Amino acid sequence: MLQNDISRWDLNESLESMLFFAQRLNELLFHHTTDTYRFPTLSLLGLAKEYCSVYIDSKKGIINEKNLKHIIDELNARLQKDDIANDILTKEYVNRFNKGYGTWSLREQYENINYIGRKLSNNVYYNAIVTELINLVKTNGSKKQINVLTTQWVREIIDSGYNENYVYVSLNEVFFQTSVVNTDKISEFFDKFDFKNKKYDVYIGFHSDILSQKKLFAKIKLLNGRIIALKPEEAPLGIKKKNQKTILKFEELQSYDMYSACEIANEIVCCVEDYYNFFRHQSRKNNTYTQVISESGLVSTIRPHNLLKHRVAALSIKNSEERAYELLRAGFSSLQNRKDFDKISKIHNSAVYSDNINESLLSLWSIIESFIEEDELEIQYHTEEKSEKDLKNISSSKTPRSIISKVIQCIIPFLKSTYVSKLVQTCMDDIIRWNPDFFKEKISTIEFGENDLERTFAFLAFASTQEQRDILFANTANYPLLKNRVFTLYDAFHNSKNIHALIREHAQRVEWHIYRIYRTRNYIIHDAEGNEKLNSELLINLHSYVDIIISKLVQMINASPYQDNIKDILSEHKFEVSFFEEMLDNQPKEAVCAENGLKYLYYDFKL
């Protein structure tokens, strides 16, 4: 998170909840925010649409109907906690859904979820969220509820057709670039989203001549507006002409905001280039420069950051060298590890720099699949398309578990064991950015552990460090997001029961998400279908999972006294995490303290 410039705020206690809203919204939208604190991939309404879409595809034979269970389980879990949806649908109906959906036929499930989708659509759900957010901000209400609703609102507004960049720019214009004296600003912000189409002229400049494609662009019939190829000198004042060989004008494109208009224009350009190059066996080569003129005549330059490399915060040179050295140690520890890490590095780097979202997603997924035993993977590929009758003829001893089941069993332990340390690392970075002196004096001096991560965990989890937390609370009146984050993490970390519950909830969310990523992978491969916006969000999550798993593998291989390879570590870690969870299930609740802190930070029973 970043502490925004609040010099224009007339700060007083009545504005605290609105400041929290603005800071949390900024964090949700900031490109380099860790995936844990960004907006969700799907809203509740999005989950309902996903179920209905997959149901229809299952009836067409495009995808296995078993996929529906994971979607409806996730939808129900979200529905039970969603007060806004409960008010719209009624608590009686939501309770009925919770009790009955497991016994319903697929058709009954589809009809009920279609009902939920219709009742929440047409901005009914969206308007209820906005109304409640305004009420909470004006009454200086619960930050926990503001956090929940703000997260829901972002997903809803983007699904409604607004570009996330427009939301981010609007947020900063209203809350951080003009004076804020009362809570009326919250209504001013939401008024930015009137759901009315506006007209934009979009100019895309090409660094090379596209004479061969001009005729193709001229033949495209737009529902509204038209495409005109211009010589640079023909472009209006304010449009960049230097180094541009050809400029395409997309005239009077209609959209909610200028970023969405530019998306439309760029999608058309990519489509034409791909069609043209299909028969020439070439890839896109033209570098483009995009500008847009609004109805008021304002010229803006749009620099889209669609590539994965733009969405991931780079490490410093020093940290990159240290991490590279650790990877080299693991890679050169044996011939097999050298082979495996070489392959992983090549695929990972190719995925990060690819300009094709679906290719990147398939590449990163292939790294995940490479962890599965090759013999079982081969059997699975040969049997997953067989009929039910054929499968019954395969002996039970040879019938493999599905690819996705093996993937989940393989990687979930890594995402469990690293989750607490990931949250601690993120909070530590936020505290250092906020006040490095506070960190140096109040956290780095805590007598626990061997490094700042471990001392930060002590700061966040131990009852004995309450005095240090109170000092942070007293000094973060202007930074309620950080204050609330520290308070929330203490609540989650201070005893073994809460940590165990936190990990279980995280693992369930990740498992549903991995099913979704695998389903997307199957759509791309088997049906050549892909929702680029959804896949872009899934790609960010998948990349995070891959990096976390590889980092943990490297750490464990380097720390092992044996000549372990990746397969050894995968098997060992799965066992150790499972054993630790059995221990937690059977032991009474205990306070997290200096005597057991490392065990819970690293989710490791040996510490």
C-alpha positions as CSV (number, residue, x, y, z in Angstrom):
1,M,0.0,0.0,0.0
2,L,1.0,3.6,-0.5
3,Q,0.3,6.5,1.7
4,N,-1.3,9.1,-0.6
5,D,-0.8,12.8,-0.4
6,I,-3.5,14.1,2.0
7,S,-2.3,17.7,2.3
8,R,-5.6,18.9,0.8
9,W,-7.7,17.1,3.4
10,D,-9.2,19.2,6.3
11,L,-8.5,16.2,8.6
12,N,-10.8,15.5,11.5
13,E,-12.3,12.4,13.1
14,S,-15.4,12.5,11.0
15,L,-13.4,11.9,7.8
16,E,-11.5,8.9,9.0
17,S,-13.8,6.3,7.4
18,M,-13.8,8.2,4.1
19,L,-10.0,8.4,4.2
20,F,-9.9,4.6,4.8
21,F,-12.2,4.1,1.8
22,A,-9.9,6.2,-0.4
23,Q,-6.7,4.5,0.7
24,R,-8.2,1.0,0.5
25,L,-9.6,1.7,-3.0
26,N,-6.1,3.0,-4.1
27,E,-4.6,-0.2,-2.8
28,L,-7.2,-2.4,-4.6
29,L,-6.4,-0.7,-7.9
30,F,-2.6,-0.1,-7.7
31,H,-0.9,-2.3,-10.3
32,H,1.9,-3.5,-8.0
33,T,-0.3,-4.4,-5.0
34,T,0.1,-8.0,-4.0
35,D,-2.7,-10.2,-5.4
36,T,-3.9,-10.9,-1.8
37,Y,-5.0,-7.2,-1.5
38,R,-6.3,-6.5,-5.0
39,F,-9.9,-6.8,-6.1
40,P,-11.3,-10.3,-6.7
41,T,-11.3,-12.0,-10.1
42,L,-15.1,-12.5,-10.0
43,S,-17.9,-10.8,-8.2
44,L,-20.9,-12.8,-6.8
45,L,-22.8,-11.8,-9.9
46,G,-19.8,-12.9,-12.0
47,L,-19.8,-16.3,-10.2
48,A,-23.5,-16.7,-11.1
49,K,-22.8,-15.9,-14.7
50,E,-19.8,-18.3,-14.7
51,Y,-21.9,-21.2,-13.4
52,C,-24.7,-20.6,-16.0
53,S,-22.1,-20.4,-18.8
54,V,-20.3,-23.5,-17.8
55,Y,-23.6,-25.4,-17.3
56,I,-24.6,-24.6,-20.9
57,D,-21.1,-25.6,-22.2
58,S,-21.4,-28.9,-20.2
59,K,-24.7,-29.6,-22.0
60,K,-22.9,-29.0,-25.3
61,G,-20.1,-31.4,-24.3
62,I,-17.5,-28.7,-24.4
63,I,-16.5,-29.1,-20.7
64,N,-17.1,-31.7,-18.0
65,E,-20.1,-31.0,-15.7
66,K,-17.9,-31.8,-12.7
67,N,-16.6,-28.3,-13.0
68,L,-19.9,-27.0,-11.7
69,K,-19.5,-28.2,-8.2
70,H,-16.5,-26.0,-7.5
71,I,-18.3,-22.9,-8.8
72,I,-21.4,-23.5,-6.8
73,D,-19.5,-24.2,-3.7
74,E,-17.6,-21.0,-4.0
75,L,-20.7,-19.0,-4.9
76,N,-22.6,-20.4,-1.8
77,A,-19.6,-19.5,0.5
78,R,-19.6,-16.0,-0.8
79,L,-23.4,-15.7,-0.8
80,Q,-23.6,-16.7,2.9
81,K,-21.3,-13.8,3.9
82,D,-22.8,-11.1,1.6
83,D,-25.2,-8.9,3.5
84,I,-26.2,-6.9,0.5
85,A,-27.1,-10.0,-1.5
86,N,-29.0,-11.4,1.5
87,D,-31.1,-8.2,1.7
88,I,-31.9,-8.4,-2.0
89,L,-32.6,-12.1,-2.1
90,T,-34.0,-12.4,1.4
91,K,-32.3,-14.3,4.2
92,E,-34.9,-17.0,3.9
93,Y,-34.0,-17.7,0.3
94,V,-30.2,-17.7,1.0
95,N,-30.7,-20.2,3.9
96,R,-32.8,-22.4,1.6
97,F,-30.0,-22.3,-1.0
98,N,-27.4,-23.2,1.5
99,K,-29.3,-26.2,2.8
100,G,-30.6,-27.5,-0.5
101,Y,-28.1,-26.9,-3.3
102,G,-26.1,-30.0,-2.5
103,T,-29.0,-32.3,-3.2
104,W,-30.4,-30.5,-6.2
105,S,-30.1,-31.7,-9.8
106,L,-27.8,-29.7,-12.1
107,R,-30.9,-28.2,-13.7
108,E,-32.3,-27.1,-10.3
109,Q,-28.9,-25.6,-9.4
110,Y,-28.8,-23.8,-12.8
111,E,-32.4,-22.4,-12.4
112,N,-31.6,-21.1,-8.8
113,I,-28.4,-19.5,-9.8
114,N,-29.9,-18.0,-12.9
115,Y,-32.6,-16.5,-10.5
116,I,-29.8,-15.1,-8.2
117,G,-28.1,-13.6,-11.2
118,R,-31.3,-11.9,-12.5
119,K,-32.1,-10.5,-9.0
120,L,-28.7,-9.0,-8.6
121,S,-28.3,-7.6,-12.1
122,N,-29.5,-4.4,-13.8
123,N,-27.4,-2.4,-11.2
124,V,-29.7,-3.5,-8.3
125,Y,-26.7,-5.1,-6.5
126,Y,-24.4,-2.3,-7.5
127,N,-26.7,0.5,-6.3
128,A,-27.2,-1.2,-3.0
129,I,-23.4,-1.4,-2.5
130,V,-23.0,2.3,-3.3
131,T,-25.9,3.3,-1.0
132,E,-24.4,1.4,1.9
133,L,-20.9,2.7,1.3
134,I,-22.1,6.3,1.3
135,N,-24.0,5.6,4.5
136,L,-21.0,4.0,6.2
137,V,-18.7,6.8,5.1
138,K,-21.0,9.6,6.2
139,T,-21.7,8.0,9.6
140,N,-18.0,7.1,10.1
141,G,-19.0,3.4,10.2
142,S,-17.3,0.1,10.4
143,K,-14.0,-0.1,8.5
144,K,-14.3,-3.9,8.2
145,Q,-17.6,-3.4,6.4
146,I,-16.2,-0.6,4.2
147,N,-13.3,-2.9,3.3
148,V,-15.7,-5.6,2.2
149,L,-18.0,-3.3,0.2
150,T,-15.2,-1.4,-1.4
151,T,-13.7,-4.6,-2.7
152,Q,-17.1,-5.7,-4.0
153,W,-17.7,-2.3,-5.6
154,V,-14.4,-2.3,-7.6
155,R,-15.2,-5.6,-9.2
156,E,-18.8,-4.5,-10.0
157,I,-17.8,-1.2,-11.6
158,I,-15.2,-2.9,-13.8
159,D,-17.6,-5.6,-14.8
160,S,-20.1,-2.9,-15.7
161,G,-17.8,-1.6,-18.4
162,Y,-15.6,1.0,-16.7
163,N,-11.8,0.6,-17.1
164,E,-9.9,0.1,-13.9
165,N,-7.5,2.9,-15.0
166,Y,-10.4,5.3,-15.2
167,V,-11.5,4.3,-11.7
168,Y,-7.9,4.9,-10.4
169,V,-7.6,8.3,-12.0
170,S,-11.1,9.3,-10.8
171,L,-10.1,8.3,-7.2
172,N,-7.0,10.4,-7.3
173,E,-8.8,13.4,-8.9
174,V,-11.6,13.5,-6.2
175,F,-9.7,12.5,-3.1
176,F,-6.1,13.5,-3.5
177,Q,-5.9,16.3,-6.1
178,T,-8.6,18.6,-4.8
179,S,-9.6,19.8,-1.3
180,V,-11.6,17.5,1.0
181,V,-13.5,19.2,3.8
182,N,-16.5,16.9,4.4
183,T,-18.0,13.6,3.5
184,D,-19.9,15.0,0.5
185,K,-16.8,13.9,-1.5
186,I,-18.0,10.3,-1.5
187,S,-21.1,11.2,-3.5
188,E,-19.0,13.3,-5.8
189,F,-16.8,10.3,-6.5
190,F,-19.7,7.9,-7.2
191,D,-21.2,10.5,-9.5
192,K,-18.2,10.0,-11.8
193,F,-19.9,6.7,-12.8
194,D,-23.1,7.6,-14.6
195,F,-23.2,4.6,-17.0
196,K,-23.7,6.9,-20.0
197,N,-21.7,6.4,-23.2
198,K,-19.5,9.3,-24.3
199,K,-17.8,9.9,-27.7
200,Y,-14.1,9.7,-28.1
201,D,-11.7,10.1,-31.1
202,V,-8.9,7.6,-30.7
203,Y,-5.6,8.1,-32.6
204,I,-3.2,5.2,-32.9
205,G,0.2,6.0,-34.5
206,F,2.4,3.4,-36.1
207,H,6.2,3.6,-36.2
208,S,6.2,1.8,-39.6
209,D,4.1,2.2,-42.7
210,I,1.0,0.0,-42.7
211,L,0.0,0.7,-46.3
212,S,-0.6,-3.0,-46.9
213,Q,-3.3,-3.0,-44.1
214,K,-5.0,0.4,-44.8
215,K,-7.5,-1.2,-47.1
216,L,-8.5,-3.7,-44.5
217,F,-9.1,-1.0,-41.9
218,A,-11.2,0.9,-44.4
219,K,-13.5,-2.0,-44.9
220,I,-14.3,-2.5,-41.2
221,K,-17.8,-1.3,-40.4
222,L,-18.2,0.0,-36.9
223,L,-21.5,0.1,-35.2
224,N,-20.8,3.7,-34.3
225,G,-18.1,5.8,-35.9
226,R,-15.5,4.9,-38.5
227,I,-11.8,4.3,-39.1
228,I,-9.7,6.7,-41.1
229,A,-6.1,6.3,-42.1
230,L,-4.2,9.6,-41.9
231,K,-0.8,10.9,-42.9
232,P,0.9,12.3,-39.8
233,E,0.5,15.9,-41.1
234,E,-3.2,15.4,-41.3
235,A,-3.6,14.7,-37.6
236,P,-5.0,17.5,-35.5
237,L,-3.1,19.7,-33.1
238,G,-1.9,17.9,-30.0
239,I,-1.6,14.5,-31.6
240,K,2.0,13.2,-31.7
241,K,3.3,13.1,-35.2
242,K,7.1,12.6,-34.8
243,N,8.3,9.1,-35.7
244,Q,4.8,8.1,-36.8
245,K,4.5,6.8,-40.3
246,T,0.7,6.2,-40.3
247,I,-2.0,7.3,-37.9
248,L,-5.4,5.6,-37.6
249,K,-8.3,7.7,-36.4
250,F,-11.1,5.9,-34.7
251,E,-13.9,8.4,-35.0
252,E,-16.5,8.9,-32.3
253,L,-16.0,5.6,-30.5
254,Q,-18.7,5.3,-27.7
255,S,-17.7,4.0,-24.3
256,Y,-18.0,4.9,-20.6
257,D,-14.5,6.3,-20.4
258,M,-11.5,7.1,-22.6
259,Y,-9.5,4.1,-21.5
260,S,-12.3,1.8,-22.6
261,A,-12.4,3.6,-25.9
262,C,-8.7,3.0,-26.4
263,E,-9.2,-0.7,-25.5
264,I,-11.8,-1.0,-28.2
265,A,-9.5,0.6,-30.8
266,N,-6.5,-1.4,-29.8
267,E,-8.5,-4.7,-29.9
268,I,-9.5,-3.8,-33.5
269,V,-5.9,-3.1,-34.5
270,C,-4.7,-6.3,-33.0
271,C,-7.4,-8.3,-34.7
272,V,-6.6,-6.8,-38.2
273,E,-2.9,-7.4,-37.7
274,D,-3.4,-11.0,-36.6
275,Y,-5.7,-11.7,-39.6
276,Y,-3.3,-10.0,-42.0
277,N,-0.3,-11.9,-40.6
278,F,-2.0,-15.2,-40.5
279,F,-1.2,-15.9,-44.1
280,R,2.2,-14.2,-44.0
281,H,3.3,-16.3,-41.0
282,Q,4.4,-13.2,-39.1
283,S,3.8,-11.8,-35.7
284,R,2.8,-8.3,-34.8
285,K,5.7,-5.9,-35.3
286,N,4.3,-2.4,-35.3
287,N,4.9,-0.3,-32.1
288,T,2.0,1.9,-31.5
289,Y,1.3,5.2,-29.8
290,T,-2.2,5.8,-28.5
291,Q,-3.9,9.1,-27.8
292,V,-7.6,10.1,-27.3
293,I,-9.6,13.3,-27.6
294,S,-12.6,13.6,-25.4
295,E,-15.8,15.4,-26.2
296,S,-14.5,18.5,-24.5
297,G,-11.4,18.5,-26.7
298,L,-8.9,17.3,-24.1
299,V,-6.0,15.2,-25.5
300,S,-4.7,12.4,-23.4
301,T,-2.0,9.8,-24.0
302,I,-2.8,6.3,-23.0
303,R,-0.1,3.8,-22.1
304,P,-1.7,0.5,-21.4
305,H,0.1,-1.9,-19.1
306,N,-1.3,-5.2,-20.3
307,L,1.9,-7.3,-20.2
308,L,2.5,-9.3,-17.1
309,K,5.9,-7.7,-16.8
310,H,4.2,-4.4,-16.1
311,R,2.0,-5.8,-13.4
312,V,4.7,-7.3,-11.3
313,A,6.9,-5.2,-9.0
314,A,10.6,-5.8,-9.9
315,L,13.1,-6.6,-7.2
316,S,16.0,-4.3,-6.6
317,I,19.3,-5.2,-8.2
318,K,20.7,-6.3,-4.9
319,N,17.8,-8.5,-4.1
320,S,17.7,-9.9,-7.6
321,E,21.3,-10.9,-7.4
322,E,20.7,-12.6,-4.0
323,R,17.7,-14.5,-5.3
324,A,19.5,-15.4,-8.5
325,Y,22.4,-16.8,-6.5
326,E,20.0,-18.9,-4.4
327,L,18.4,-20.2,-7.7
328,L,21.9,-21.0,-9.1
329,R,22.8,-23.0,-5.9
330,A,19.7,-25.0,-6.2
331,G,20.1,-25.5,-10.0
332,F,23.7,-26.6,-9.7
333,S,23.1,-28.9,-6.8
334,S,22.5,-31.8,-9.1
335,L,22.3,-32.7,-12.8
336,Q,18.5,-33.2,-12.5
337,N,17.9,-29.9,-10.7
338,R,20.0,-28.1,-13.3
339,K,17.8,-29.6,-16.0
340,D,14.5,-28.8,-14.2
341,F,15.3,-25.3,-13.2
342,D,16.7,-24.4,-16.6
343,K,13.3,-25.5,-18.1
344,I,11.3,-23.6,-15.5
345,S,13.4,-20.4,-15.9
346,K,13.0,-20.4,-19.7
347,I,9.2,-21.0,-19.6
348,H,8.7,-18.5,-16.8
349,N,10.7,-15.7,-18.6
350,S,8.9,-16.4,-21.8
351,A,5.5,-16.1,-20.1
352,V,6.4,-12.8,-18.4
353,Y,7.5,-11.1,-21.6
354,S,4.9,-12.6,-24.0
355,D,2.3,-10.1,-25.4
356,N,-0.3,-12.9,-25.5
357,I,-2.2,-13.5,-22.3
358,N,-3.4,-17.0,-23.2
359,E,0.1,-18.1,-24.2
360,S,1.5,-16.8,-20.9
361,L,-1.2,-18.6,-18.9
362,L,-0.6,-21.9,-20.7
363,S,3.2,-21.5,-20.2
364,L,2.9,-20.9,-16.5
365,W,0.4,-23.7,-16.1
366,S,2.8,-26.0,-17.8
367,I,5.3,-25.3,-15.0
368,I,2.7,-26.4,-12.5
369,E,1.9,-29.5,-14.4
370,S,5.6,-30.4,-14.7
371,F,5.5,-31.2,-10.9
372,I,3.2,-34.1,-11.5
373,E,4.7,-37.6,-12.0
374,E,5.1,-38.0,-15.8
375,D,3.8,-41.6,-15.9
376,E,0.5,-40.6,-14.2
377,L,0.2,-37.5,-16.4
378,E,0.6,-39.6,-19.5
379,I,-2.1,-42.1,-18.4
380,Q,-4.4,-39.2,-17.5
381,Y,-4.1,-37.6,-21.0
382,H,-4.9,-40.9,-22.5
383,T,-7.9,-41.6,-20.3
384,E,-9.6,-38.2,-19.7
385,E,-11.4,-38.2,-23.0
386,K,-12.5,-41.8,-22.7
387,S,-16.2,-42.7,-22.3
388,E,-17.6,-43.7,-18.9
389,K,-17.9,-47.3,-20.2
390,D,-14.2,-47.3,-21.2
391,L,-13.1,-45.9,-17.9
392,K,-15.0,-48.7,-16.0
393,N,-12.9,-51.2,-17.9
394,I,-9.7,-49.7,-16.5
395,S,-8.6,-51.5,-13.3
396,S,-9.0,-49.3,-10.2
397,S,-5.3,-49.7,-9.4
398,K,-4.3,-48.1,-12.7
399,T,-7.0,-45.3,-12.8
400,P,-5.2,-42.1,-12.1
401,R,-6.4,-39.2,-10.1
402,S,-7.3,-36.2,-12.3
403,I,-4.6,-33.8,-13.3
404,I,-6.2,-31.0,-11.3
405,S,-6.5,-33.1,-8.2
406,K,-2.8,-34.0,-8.3
407,V,-1.9,-30.4,-9.0
408,I,-3.9,-29.2,-6.0
409,Q,-2.3,-31.9,-3.7
410,C,1.1,-30.9,-5.0
411,I,1.0,-27.1,-4.8
412,I,-1.5,-26.2,-2.1
413,P,0.9,-27.1,0.7
414,F,3.4,-24.5,-0.6
415,L,0.7,-21.8,-0.7
416,K,-0.4,-22.7,2.8
417,S,3.1,-22.7,4.4
418,T,4.1,-19.4,2.8
419,Y,0.8,-17.5,3.4
420,V,1.5,-16.1,6.9
421,S,5.0,-15.0,5.9
422,K,3.6,-13.4,2.7
423,L,1.2,-11.3,4.7
424,V,3.9,-10.4,7.2
425,Q,6.4,-9.4,4.4
426,T,3.7,-7.2,2.8
427,C,2.9,-5.4,6.1
428,M,6.6,-5.0,6.9
429,D,7.2,-3.3,3.5
430,D,4.2,-1.0,4.1
431,I,5.4,0.0,7.6
432,I,8.9,0.7,6.2
433,R,7.5,2.9,3.5
434,W,5.3,4.7,6.0
435,N,8.0,5.4,8.6
436,P,11.4,3.7,8.3
437,D,12.5,5.3,11.7
438,F,9.6,3.7,13.5
439,F,10.5,0.3,12.0
440,K,14.1,0.7,12.9
441,E,13.4,1.8,16.5
442,K,10.3,-0.2,17.4
443,I,10.4,-3.4,15.3
444,S,14.0,-4.1,14.4
445,T,14.9,-4.0,18.1
446,I,12.4,-6.7,19.1
447,E,14.3,-9.6,20.7
448,F,13.0,-12.4,18.6
449,G,14.2,-14.3,15.6
450,E,17.1,-13.7,13.3
451,N,15.8,-11.3,10.7
452,D,13.4,-8.4,10.2
453,L,10.6,-10.7,8.9
454,E,10.6,-12.7,12.1
455,R,10.7,-9.6,14.2
456,T,7.8,-8.1,12.3
457,F,5.8,-11.2,12.9
458,A,6.5,-10.8,16.7
459,F,5.3,-7.2,16.3
460,L,2.1,-8.3,14.6
461,A,1.3,-11.5,16.7
462,F,2.7,-11.4,20.2
463,A,0.7,-10.0,23.2
464,S,4.1,-8.8,24.6
465,T,4.5,-6.3,21.7
466,Q,1.2,-4.5,22.3
467,E,3.0,-1.4,23.4
468,Q,4.8,-1.1,20.0
469,R,1.4,-1.6,18.2
470,D,-0.2,1.1,20.4
471,I,2.5,3.6,19.3
472,L,1.8,2.8,15.7
473,F,-1.9,3.2,16.2
474,A,-1.3,6.6,17.9
475,N,0.7,7.8,14.9
476,T,-1.5,6.6,12.1
477,A,-4.6,8.8,12.4
478,N,-3.8,10.0,8.8
479,Y,-3.2,6.4,7.6
480,P,-6.2,4.4,8.8
481,L,-5.6,1.7,6.2
482,L,-2.2,0.7,7.8
483,K,-3.7,1.1,11.3
484,N,-6.5,-1.3,10.4
485,R,-4.2,-3.7,8.6
486,V,-2.0,-4.1,11.7
487,F,-5.0,-4.5,14.0
488,T,-6.6,-7.1,11.6
489,L,-3.3,-9.1,11.3
490,Y,-2.9,-9.2,15.1
491,D,-6.4,-10.6,15.4
492,A,-5.6,-13.2,12.8
493,F,-2.1,-14.2,14.2
494,H,-2.3,-14.0,18.0
495,N,-3.5,-17.6,18.6
496,S,-3.1,-21.0,16.9
497,K,-6.8,-21.4,16.3
498,N,-7.1,-18.2,14.3
499,I,-3.9,-18.9,12.2
500,H,-5.3,-22.4,11.4
501,A,-8.6,-20.9,10.4
502,L,-6.9,-18.2,8.3
503,I,-4.8,-20.9,6.4
504,R,-7.8,-23.1,5.8
505,E,-9.9,-20.2,4.4
506,H,-7.0,-19.2,2.2
507,A,-6.4,-22.7,0.9
508,Q,-10.1,-23.1,0.0
509,R,-10.0,-19.8,-2.0
510,V,-6.8,-20.8,-3.8
511,E,-8.2,-24.3,-4.6
512,W,-11.3,-22.8,-6.2
513,H,-9.1,-20.4,-8.1
514,I,-6.8,-23.2,-9.3
515,Y,-9.9,-25.1,-10.6
516,R,-10.9,-21.9,-12.4
517,I,-7.4,-21.5,-14.0
518,Y,-7.4,-25.2,-15.1
519,R,-10.9,-24.7,-16.6
520,T,-9.6,-21.7,-18.4
521,R,-6.6,-23.7,-19.7
522,N,-9.0,-26.4,-21.0
523,Y,-11.2,-23.7,-22.8
524,I,-8.1,-22.3,-24.5
525,I,-6.7,-25.7,-25.6
526,H,-9.9,-27.6,-26.5
527,D,-12.2,-24.8,-27.6
528,A,-9.8,-22.1,-28.6
529,E,-11.9,-19.8,-26.3
530,G,-10.6,-17.2,-23.9
531,N,-12.1,-14.2,-22.0
532,E,-9.0,-11.9,-22.2
533,K,-10.0,-9.7,-19.3
534,L,-10.7,-12.6,-16.9
535,N,-7.6,-14.5,-18.1
536,S,-5.5,-11.4,-17.5
537,E,-6.5,-11.5,-13.8
538,L,-6.1,-15.3,-13.6
539,L,-2.6,-14.9,-15.1
540,I,-1.6,-12.5,-12.3
541,N,-2.7,-15.0,-9.7
542,L,-1.1,-17.9,-11.4
543,H,2.2,-16.0,-11.8
544,S,2.1,-15.3,-8.0
545,Y,1.6,-19.0,-7.3
546,V,4.4,-20.1,-9.5
547,D,6.9,-17.6,-8.0
548,I,5.9,-18.5,-4.4
549,I,6.3,-22.3,-5.1
550,I,9.6,-21.9,-7.0
551,S,11.0,-19.7,-4.2
552,K,10.0,-22.2,-1.5
553,L,11.5,-25.1,-3.6
554,V,14.8,-23.3,-4.0
555,Q,14.9,-22.5,-0.3
556,M,14.2,-26.1,0.8
557,I,16.6,-27.6,-1.7
558,N,19.4,-25.3,-0.5
559,A,18.6,-26.0,3.2
560,S,18.5,-29.8,2.8
561,P,21.4,-31.9,4.0
562,Y,20.5,-34.4,1.3
563,Q,20.8,-34.2,-2.5
564,D,17.1,-33.5,-3.0
565,N,15.5,-32.7,-6.3
566,I,12.2,-31.0,-6.9
567,K,10.2,-34.3,-6.8
568,D,11.7,-35.1,-3.4
569,I,10.8,-31.7,-1.9
570,L,7.3,-31.8,-3.3
571,S,6.7,-35.1,-1.6
572,E,8.3,-34.1,1.6
573,H,6.6,-30.8,1.9
574,K,3.1,-32.3,1.2
575,F,3.7,-34.7,4.1
576,E,5.0,-32.2,6.5
577,V,2.2,-29.6,6.0
578,S,-0.3,-32.4,6.4
579,F,1.3,-33.6,9.6
580,F,1.4,-30.1,11.0
581,E,-2.3,-29.6,10.3
582,E,-3.1,-32.9,12.1
583,M,-1.2,-31.6,15.1
584,L,-3.2,-28.3,15.0
585,D,-6.5,-30.2,14.8
586,N,-5.6,-32.2,17.9
587,Q,-4.0,-29.6,20.1
588,P,-5.8,-27.0,22.2
589,K,-5.7,-23.4,21.3
590,E,-2.5,-21.7,22.3
591,A,-1.3,-18.1,22.3
592,V,1.4,-17.3,19.7
593,C,4.5,-16.2,21.5
594,A,8.3,-16.3,21.4
595,E,8.4,-20.0,22.3
596,N,6.3,-21.1,19.3
597,G,6.3,-18.1,17.0
598,L,8.6,-19.4,14.2
599,K,6.4,-22.6,14.0
600,Y,3.4,-20.5,13.1
601,L,5.2,-18.0,10.9
602,Y,6.6,-20.7,8.6
603,Y,3.9,-23.3,9.3
604,D,6.5,-25.8,10.2
605,F,6.1,-28.3,13.1
606,K,9.9,-28.8,13.4
607,L,10.6,-25.2,14.5
